[in-house]
Amino acid sequence: MERTKVHDPADASYTLFRAEDGELILQIDTYGSGSRGQPGKKSQTIQFGHDGLEQLKGILKNIREE
């Protein structure tokens, strides 16, 4: 199921770290919004390695060009 509505704002943080193999990882954590059952609790974590970051850069570049 695809969601196409705008979600309520939520807090987020990011961390850059190196995996055991030395690859740089971008980790984005989101936290429950005030309307959730446990506001402020970490709800999702997304990690991007080299390939994922390259794909993300391409997506952002395409958005900027539209």
C-alpha positions as a printed Julia matrix, in Angstrom:
66×3 Matrix{Float64}:
  0.0    0.0     0.0
  1.43   3.37   -0.99
  0.89   6.34    1.3
  0.56   9.63   -0.5
 -0.54  11.95    2.28
  1.71  14.29    4.25
  2.57  12.87    7.66
  2.7   14.8    10.92
  6.14  16.26   11.71
  8.42  14.05   13.8
 11.8   14.58   15.4
 14.82  12.96   13.75
 18.56  12.69   14.29
 21.45  11.39   12.25
 24.77   9.73   12.95
 27.76   9.08   10.71
 29.9    6.1    11.61
 32.15   3.51   10.05
 31.06  -0.11    9.79
 33.5   -2.87   10.75
 34.67  -3.05    7.12
 35.42   0.71    7.12
 32.42   1.75    5.02
 30.94   5.11    6.0
 27.32   4.74    7.11
 24.68   7.46    7.46
 22.03   6.46   10.0
 18.8    8.45   10.32
 16.58   7.78   13.34
 13.02   9.06   13.63
 11.08   9.41   16.87
  7.36   9.11   17.55
  5.39  12.33   17.09
  3.07  13.73   19.75
  0.11  11.94   18.17
  1.72   8.49   18.6
  1.19   6.18   21.55
  4.78   6.69   22.78
  5.93  10.16   21.7
  9.71  10.55   21.57
 10.41   6.8    21.33
 12.68   5.78   18.46
 10.35   4.44   15.81
 12.45   3.89   12.68
 16.11   3.64   11.73
 17.35   3.93    8.16
 20.98   3.22    7.23
 22.69   4.23    4.0
 26.02   2.79    2.92
 28.01   3.95   -0.12
 25.58   2.59   -2.73
 22.52   3.87   -0.88
 24.08   7.31   -0.48
 24.82   7.46   -4.21
 21.2    6.56   -4.97
 19.95   9.16   -2.48
 22.18  11.83   -4.06
 20.71  10.97   -7.48
 17.16  11.26   -6.15
 17.89  14.64   -4.55
 19.57  15.89   -7.73
 16.52  14.9    -9.81
 14.19  16.67   -7.37
 16.31  19.83   -7.57
 16.15  19.77  -11.38
 12.34  19.5   -11.55
